[in-house]
Amino acid sequence: MKNQVDTYQYKGLRRHLVELLRQKGITDEAVLAAINNIPRHFFLDSAFDKIAYEDRAFPIGEGQTISQPYTVAYQTQLLEVKPNDKVLEIGTGSVYQASVLAEMGAKVFTIERQKKLYEKNKNFVFKSNYPNIKFFYGDGFQGLPTYAPFDKVIITAAAPYIPPRLIAQLKTGGMMVVPVDLGPVTQMLRLTKLADGGYAEERFDNFSFVPMLEGRSG
């Protein structure tokens, strides 16, 4: 069972986590405030309560993980989220990353390919707090053409290549943050869509992610 009580102890642990993220180079105060406001232990089994605020990933079932807080902060900072940004997230997972985006005022459209995780997220603890998160079961490589265009796209798994349909669903000037599997390493990329439909590419640090898979898993 998940622990849905937020105590002074947990709040103190979050403040420590935020200070650690600052030391590791996260400078976006809106990102840090969102992480400070969200009880990460709500997203994990209660067995992880005592270590929920350590800067590491944890399993959430179906071979998936809740990302390391530094990774969440890093990707979110690169995304340059502004209130009312329309953001497509590929890989709902535990809903923690989506919650950080929603806490920052984004309108989040999040896709999960694992049916069991999608079903579990129907009872998402913060549904009333974040009506600005919309959940979808589907193939992340296809995106959500019906809801396009998006201001931003964030992918929370290692993509084998840049998904062209997701580029197509970005507004001109919109940005995608995606970890791309380059063989020996997975490197964080930020793509900015150009007026001709192509994109400019920036490369950042290396990370470890579960692979982004095509199709849906029942």
C-alpha positions in Angstrom: 0.0 0.0 0.0 1.0 3.6 -0.6 1.5 5.9 2.4 -0.6 9.0 1.8 0.3 11.0 4.9 2.7 13.9 4.5 4.6 14.7 7.7 7.1 17.4 8.7 9.7 14.6 8.4 8.9 14.0 4.8 8.8 17.8 4.1 12.2 18.1 5.7 13.6 15.2 3.5 12.2 17.0 0.4 14.0 20.2 1.4 17.2 18.2 1.7 16.6 16.7 -1.7 16.0 20.1 -3.3 19.3 21.4 -1.8 21.0 18.3 -3.3 19.5 19.0 -6.7 20.8 22.6 -6.4 24.3 21.4 -5.7 24.1 19.1 -8.7 23.3 22.1 -11.0 19.5 22.5 -11.1 18.9 26.2 -11.2 15.3 26.5 -12.3 13.5 27.7 -9.2 10.1 26.6 -10.6 11.3 23.1 -11.0 12.8 23.0 -7.5 9.6 24.4 -6.0 7.5 21.7 -7.8 9.7 18.9 -6.4 9.6 20.5 -3.0 5.8 20.6 -3.1 5.1 17.0 -4.3 5.3 14.1 -1.8 7.3 11.6 -3.8 6.6 8.8 -1.3 2.9 9.0 -2.4 4.1 7.6 -5.7 5.9 4.6 -4.2 5.0 1.5 -2.3 5.2 2.2 1.5 8.1 -0.2 1.7 10.2 2.6 0.1 9.0 5.3 2.5 12.3 5.7 4.4 14.3 6.1 1.2 11.7 7.8 -1.1 13.7 11.0 -1.0 17.0 9.6 -1.9 18.2 10.7 -5.3 17.7 7.4 -7.1 15.2 5.5 -9.2 12.9 2.8 -7.8 10.8 0.0 -9.4 7.1 0.6 -9.9 6.2 -2.7 -11.5 5.9 -3.9 -15.1 9.7 -3.5 -15.5 9.3 0.2 -15.2 10.8 2.7 -12.7 10.1 6.1 -11.1 13.0 8.2 -12.4 15.7 9.5 -10.1 14.7 13.0 -8.9 17.8 14.6 -10.5 16.7 13.1 -13.9 13.2 14.5 -13.5 14.6 17.9 -12.6 17.1 17.8 -15.4 14.6 16.9 -18.1 12.1 19.4 -16.8 14.7 22.2 -16.6 15.7 21.6 -20.3 12.0 21.7 -21.3 11.7 25.3 -20.1 8.1 24.8 -18.9 5.8 27.8 -18.7 2.4 28.0 -17.2 -0.3 26.8 -19.7 2.3 25.1 -21.9 0.6 22.1 -23.7 3.0 19.2 -22.9 3.0 15.7 -24.4 4.7 13.2 -22.1 5.6 9.7 -23.4 5.8 7.2 -20.6 3.4 8.0 -17.7 5.0 5.5 -15.3 4.3 6.5 -11.7 2.8 9.9 -12.8 5.6 11.7 -10.8 7.1 13.5 -13.9 3.6 14.5 -15.1 2.8 15.8 -11.6 5.9 18.0 -11.6 4.9 19.5 -15.0 1.3 19.9 -13.7 2.5 21.6 -10.5 4.3 24.1 -12.8 1.1 24.9 -14.5 1.4 22.9 -17.7 -1.5 21.1 -19.4 -0.1 17.5 -19.5 -1.2 14.8 -22.0 0.6 11.7 -20.9 0.7 8.3 -22.7 1.4 4.9 -21.1 1.9 1.8 -23.2 1.7 -0.7 -20.2 -2.0 -1.5 -19.7 -1.5 -2.4 -16.0 0.2 0.8 -15.2 -2.4 2.8 -17.1 -5.2 1.0 -15.2 -3.4 1.7 -11.9 -3.2 5.4 -12.7 -6.9 5.7 -13.0 -6.8 5.8 -9.2 -4.0 8.4 -9.2 -3.7 10.0 -5.7 -3.5 13.6 -7.0 -6.3 13.4 -9.6 -8.3 16.1 -7.9 -5.2 18.3 -7.4 -4.1 18.0 -11.1 -7.1 18.1 -13.4 -4.6 19.5 -15.9 -3.2 15.9 -16.4 -5.0 13.8 -19.1 -4.2 10.1 -19.3 -4.0 8.0 -22.4 -3.2 4.3 -23.1 -1.3 4.0 -26.4 1.9 3.8 -28.4 4.2 6.7 -27.5 5.8 6.6 -31.0 2.4 7.6 -32.5 1.8 10.5 -30.0 -1.6 12.1 -29.9 -2.3 13.6 -33.3 -5.9 14.5 -32.3 -4.6 16.9 -29.5 -1.6 18.3 -31.5 0.1 20.7 -31.8 2.0 20.7 -28.5 4.3 23.4 -27.1 6.6 20.7 -25.6 7.3 17.0 -25.8 9.1 15.0 -23.1 10.1 11.3 -23.4 10.9 9.4 -20.3 12.5 6.3 -21.9 15.5 5.8 -24.1 14.4 6.3 -27.7 16.1 4.2 -30.4 15.6 7.1 -32.8 13.8 10.5 -32.9 10.1 9.6 -33.5 9.1 11.6 -36.6 5.4 11.7 -35.7 6.3 13.4 -32.4 8.3 16.1 -34.2 5.3 16.5 -36.5 3.1 17.1 -33.5 5.3 20.0 -32.1 4.5 23.6 -32.8 7.1 25.6 -34.7 9.5 26.8 -32.1 8.4 24.0 -29.7 10.9 21.8 -27.9 11.3 18.1 -27.3 13.5 16.6 -24.6 14.4 13.0 -25.3 17.1 10.6 -24.1 18.4 8.8 -27.3 20.1 5.4 -27.3 23.4 6.0 -29.1 24.8 2.5 -28.6 27.2 2.7 -25.7 25.5 5.7 -24.0 22.0 7.2 -23.8 22.4 11.0 -24.3 19.9 13.7 -23.4 18.9 15.7 -26.5 16.8 18.9 -26.8 15.3 19.5 -30.2 13.7 22.7 -31.3 11.3 22.5 -34.2 12.1 24.8 -37.2 9.7 26.5 -39.6 10.6 24.0 -42.4 9.5 21.1 -40.2 13.0 20.0 -39.3 14.7 20.6 -36.0 17.8 22.0 -34.4 19.5 19.6 -32.0 21.4 20.2 -28.7 23.2 17.4 -26.8 23.6 17.3 -23.1 24.6 14.7 -20.4 24.4 10.9 -20.5 21.7 9.1 -18.5 20.3 5.6 -17.9 16.7 4.9 -18.9 14.5 1.9 -19.6 14.1 1.5 -23.4 11.2 3.1 -25.3 9.2 0.4 -27.0 6.8 0.5 -29.9 3.2 -0.6 -29.7 1.0 -1.2 -26.6 1.5 -3.9 -24.0 -1.7 -5.5 -22.7 
